[in-house]
Structure formats: C-alpha cells, structure tokens
Amino acid sequence: MTFNILVVNPKDKVTQIAVFDNFKLLYINNRRHSSEELEEFSTIYDQINFRRDIVFKELQNNHFDLSEVKVVISRGGLIKPVHSGIYEVNEPLREDLRNSPIGTDIINLGGLVADAVADQIEGARALIADPTVVDEMQDVARITGVPGVERKSIFHALNQKAVAKVYAESLKKNYHELNLIVAHMGNGTTVGAHCKGKVIDVNQGFEGDGPFSMIRCGSLPLGDVVKMCTEGQKSREEVFALLTHLGGINAHLGTTDITEIENRIKDGDKHATIIIGAMAYQVSKSIGEMFVALKGEVDAILLTGDLAYSEFVVNFIRDHVSRLGQVIVFAGDNEIQAMASNALRVIKGEIEVSEYK
C-alpha cells in the first residue's frame, strides 16, 4: 500500500507512527517501549537509530510501500525562537536539537528521528511544524521585575494553533479573524492568548511558569525556591527536575492516570479532589489573565490536551470562566492530525517551508 505522508512522534516511552495518503489516515500505532529497552541508552539522543529502526519495522510488518513518501514530519524541539510555520531539518536545526539552547527534552528527538527516517527514503523531506518555541509575544508580556530576565514563549504551539484553526473553520471563518484563549492541559499546561492569528501572551509552561500540571510544578513562591537551592535541600539538577517532570499531580497523588484519579474522587478521596480542583483552579486563573491580555475581546475559550477528557476538570473550569466566553472542548493533543495537515499543505504548495538559521 502506498502513502505520501509519514508522521513520527517520539514521546517518553512511546513512538507514535501514523501513515496518511493526503489527509486520509491509513494507519496509526503507539509503539510502546519498556523501561528495560530504554535503560540501555545513556541519553535520549542515543535512541535515534533505535526509534528509526522501529518505524521501518512497523511499516514493513504492515506492508507499506515507501516509494511515494514525500514528507516525514514530527514535532519541533527546544530550539531558538522562531515564527509559526514549517521548517526543513537542516544542519543548524540538527545542531540545536542535539545541543538545545533551552534544555533537554524528549521533544528534541522529533526532528532528529524524522531526519533519520527520511534519509533512507529517496526523495523524502524531513520537516517539523510549529515547534514549542514559536514566538509571537507582544513586548509588554516579556518584561519581568528583574532587568535581563524575560519571560519566554515556550508552549504547545502545534496543538494550540491546530485546534484554534479547526474551531475557526467550524465557524467558516479564518483563524486570523478571531480572538481565542486556548488552554492545553496535559503533562504540561500552557494557556495562550490568540489575537487575530498570533499568540501574544502565554505562560512559559516548560520551566514552571503558570498552572501546575500532571508532571510540572507550575509557578512557585520564589522565596521557597531560593531556600531549596541555597540551603542544601536540593541540587540544581534536582530543582530543574522538579520544575519540568517531577512535580505537579504526580508528585501529589503518585499517578498521572486521570481515569484512576477520577475514580478516586468518585469514591470520596478528598485529597485527590482538592488537588485536581487546585490544578483546574490555576488553569481558570490563567484563562482570566489571557482574557485581560485580549482586552476582554474573546470569541471563545478552547480546552484541549488529554486532561480535557476529564469531566471533573472541564466542569470545574467551565464553572469558573463561562462568563468570560463560550467554552469549547477539543480533547486530546491532536498533534498527529496537525502534523499531517501541515505536511499536506507543503505537498500541495499552499505554504512555503521556512529555513532554520
């Protein structure tokens, strides 16, 4: 069976593989990796060939012909700030994915694995779309109370923009005509103010700014953070781990399984109820902040990410923000479809591929 778009999406213990013929999904699989499989690799970058080979094995086992593949596409990584768009994987991009100016995260593997796969398919291009460092912030949103320390635009750009465009299309309008607040809630949570097609403000979710999430700690009282760093409680590495992947719901409840947590709430677990409520409360407050950033001119509030499947979370947020605008739910991360859509636009010549410098 032939196809023209291959989506490869590496995550912590999963490699997502999706095959599209134009925008028709032919095949998708979440190829899971055991802890034992991954323990043999010293760094995430040592996994590139391992994940590449899994992709080819998956395609071969399902009898896919690679001869018509035009694009291999993945998520972008923690590279230098860029404008929204699609980027070809070139040498500067490879260098910054391997030696990120921001930090090491599994998201940096996406473009590298896509490149490794495309390298073995004649005529295929390796692309990334709307990386997490898309920067459209207005200058006033960057300033902090410490000269030289600025807020950065690091957020779920791919999914936020994808659901915003889908919502606009549902109204038969253009994304650039609307003002939207988009809250992506999952392992990390980012809430963005989309003003006529540009995200003019958003919390820096990767390093602990904004609401806490499944694994990230969110904004903390700075005095307590200083004490942790200076009084020998935690090393620099331990503090950064707490900010990026050892905090949040998992630290409080020992799980990131929202179904398990909701069952605990239904069984009367008051601790689980207050913790999930606190997280949803913080998301609600961030939505209020973005309402101000948009000067109160909001066409809709969109809730997305895996936590948008949670009836408890959605109802809590709706109860707190419904007076600010209509709340629409787009549950899930929608990343696979977003990447395929971007790849198809490239194939059809509807959008130019940008060069990363």
Residue pairs with C-beta under 8 A, 6 or more apart in sequence:
1 26
1 63
1 64
1 65
2 21
2 64
2 65
2 67
2 68
3 19
3 20
3 21
3 26
3 64
3 65
3 68
3 69
4 20
4 21
4 22
4 68
4 69
4 70
4 71
4 347
5 19
5 20
5 21
5 22
5 69
5 70
5 71
5 73
5 340
5 343
5 344
5 347
6 17
6 18
6 19
6 20
6 55
6 59
6 69
6 71
6 72
6 73
6 117
6 124
7 16
7 17
7 18
7 19
7 20
7 72
7 73
7 74
7 336
7 339
7 340
7 343
8 15
8 16
8 17
8 51
8 55
8 72
8 73
8 74
8 110
8 113
8 114
8 117
9 15
9 16
9 17
9 18
9 74
9 75
9 110
9 335
9 336
9 339
10 16
10 47
10 51
10 74
10 106
10 109
10 110
10 113
11 106
12 106
13 32
13 33
13 34
13 35
13 38
14 30
14 31
14 32
14 33
15 30
15 31
15 33
15 51
15 54
15 55
15 113
16 28
16 29
16 30
16 31
16 336
17 27
17 28
17 29
17 31
17 54
17 55
17 58
17 59
18 25
18 27
18 28
18 29
18 336
18 340
19 25
19 26
19 27
19 28
19 59
19 64
20 26
20 340
20 343
20 344
22 344
22 347
23 340
23 341
23 344
25 337
25 340
26 64
27 62
27 64
28 336
29 58
31 54
31 58
37 50
38 47
41 47
41 50
43 104
44 104
44 106
44 108
44 109
45 98
45 108
45 109
45 112
47 109
48 109
48 112
48 113
48 116
49 116
51 109
51 113
51 116
52 113
52 116
52 117
52 120
55 113
55 117
56 117
56 120
59 66
66 121
66 124
67 122
69 121
69 123
69 124
70 123
70 124
70 125
70 343
70 347
71 124
71 125
71 127
71 343
71 346
71 347
72 114
72 115
72 117
72 118
72 121
72 124
72 125
72 126
72 127
73 114
73 126
73 127
73 128
73 129
73 339
73 340
73 342
73 343
74 110
74 111
74 113
74 114
74 126
74 127
74 128
74 339
75 107
75 110
75 111
75 128
75 129
75 131
75 132
75 158
75 335
75 339
76 82
76 87
76 107
76 110
76 111
76 128
76 129
76 130
76 131
76 132
76 133
76 158
77 96
77 97
77 100
77 105
77 107
77 108
77 109
77 110
77 111
77 128
77 131
77 132
78 100
78 101
78 102
78 103
78 104
78 105
78 107
78 108
78 132
78 133
78 154
78 206
79 93
79 96
79 97
79 100
79 101
79 102
79 131
79 133
79 356
80 96
80 101
80 133
81 133
81 134
81 135
81 152
81 153
82 131
82 133
82 134
82 135
82 354
82 356
83 134
83 135
83 136
83 354
84 130
84 134
84 136
84 157
84 161
84 198
85 129
85 130
85 351
85 353
85 354
86 127
86 128
86 129
86 130
86 342
86 345
86 346
86 351
86 353
86 354
87 93
87 127
87 128
87 129
87 131
87 353
87 354
87 355
87 356
88 125
88 126
88 127
88 353
88 354
88 355
88 356
89 111
89 112
89 114
89 115
89 118
89 126
89 127
89 128
90 355
90 356
92 356
92 357
93 111
93 128
93 356
94 111
94 112
94 115
96 356
97 108
97 109
97 111
97 112
98 108
98 112
100 108
102 133
102 152
102 154
102 206
103 206
103 207
103 240
103 244
105 206
105 244
107 132
110 128
111 126
111 128
114 126
114 127
114 128
115 126
117 124
117 126
118 124
118 125
118 126
119 126
125 346
125 353
127 342
127 343
127 346
127 353
129 158
129 338
129 339
129 342
129 343
130 157
130 158
130 161
130 162
130 338
130 342
131 157
131 158
132 154
132 155
132 156
132 157
132 158
132 206
133 152
133 153
133 154
133 157
134 153
134 155
134 157
134 161
134 199
135 152
135 153
136 153
136 198
136 199
136 200
137 151
137 153
137 199
137 200
137 201
137 202
138 200
138 201
141 151
141 200
141 201
141 293
142 150
142 151
142 152
143 150
143 151
144 150
144 151
151 204
151 209
152 204
153 199
153 202
153 204
154 190
154 204
154 205
154 206
154 207
155 184
155 190
155 192
155 199
155 202
155 203
155 204
155 205
156 184
156 186
156 188
156 190
156 205
156 305
156 333
157 199
158 335
158 338
158 339
159 184
159 304
159 305
159 333
159 334
159 335
159 338
160 182
160 184
160 190
160 192
160 194
160 199
160 304
161 175
161 194
161 199
161 338
162 334
162 335
162 337
162 338
162 341
163 182
163 302
163 304
163 330
163 334
164 175
164 178
164 180
164 182
164 194
164 302
165 175
166 330
166 334
167 178
167 180
167 300
167 302
167 328
167 330
168 174
168 175
168 177
168 178
171 178
174 197
175 194
175 197
176 196
176 197
177 196
178 194
178 196
178 299
178 300
179 193
179 194
179 195
179 196
179 294
179 297
179 298
179 299
180 194
180 298
180 299
180 300
180 301
180 302
181 191
181 192
181 193
181 194
181 287
181 290
181 291
181 294
181 298
181 300
181 301
181 302
181 324
181 325
182 191
182 192
182 194
182 301
182 302
182 304
183 189
183 190
183 191
183 192
183 283
183 286
183 287
183 301
183 302
183 303
183 304
183 305
183 317
184 190
184 191
184 192
184 304
184 305
184 333
185 213
185 283
185 303
185 304
185 305
185 306
185 307
185 308
185 313
186 213
186 214
186 305
186 306
186 307
186 333
187 213
187 214
187 215
187 216
187 245
187 256
188 205
188 206
188 213
188 214
188 215
188 216
189 203
189 205
189 210
189 211
189 212
189 213
189 216
189 218
189 279
189 283
189 286
189 305
189 307
190 202
190 203
190 205
190 210
191 202
191 203
191 210
191 211
191 283
191 286
191 287
191 289
191 290
192 199
192 201
192 202
192 290
193 199
193 200
193 201
193 202
193 290
193 293
193 294
194 200
195 293
195 294
200 293
200 294
201 289
201 290
201 293
202 290
203 209
203 210
203 211
203 286
204 210
205 213
205 216
206 216
206 244
207 240
207 243
207 244
208 216
208 217
208 218
208 219
208 220
208 243
208 244
208 247
209 218
209 219
210 218
210 219
210 282
210 286
211 218
211 219
211 279
211 282
211 283
211 285
211 286
212 218
212 247
212 248
212 249
212 278
212 279
212 282
213 248
213 249
213 279
213 307
214 248
214 249
214 250
214 256
214 307
215 244
215 245
215 246
215 247
215 248
215 249
215 250
215 256
216 243
216 244
216 245
216 247
216 248
217 242
217 243
217 247
217 248
217 251
218 247
218 248
218 282
225 239
227 233
228 234
228 239
229 236
229 239
234 242
242 251
248 279
249 255
249 256
249 261
249 275
249 276
249 279
250 256
252 271
252 275
253 261
253 264
253 271
253 272
253 275
255 261
258 306
258 307
258 309
258 310
258 313
261 272
261 276
262 310
262 311
262 312
264 272
265 272
265 273
265 276
265 312
276 310
276 312
276 313
276 316
277 316
279 313
280 312
280 313
280 316
280 317
280 320
281 316
281 320
283 313
283 317
284 316
284 317
284 320
284 321
287 301
287 317
287 320
287 321
287 324
288 321
288 324
291 298
291 321
291 324
291 325
298 324
298 325
299 325
299 326
300 325
300 326
300 327
300 328
301 321
301 324
301 325
301 326
301 327
301 328
302 328
302 329
302 330
303 314
303 317
303 327
303 328
303 329
303 330
303 331
304 329
304 330
304 331
304 332
304 333
304 334
305 331
305 332
305 333
306 331
306 332
306 333
307 313
308 314
308 329
308 330
308 331
308 332
309 331
309 332
314 327
314 329
317 327
318 327
321 327
342 351
345 351
346 353
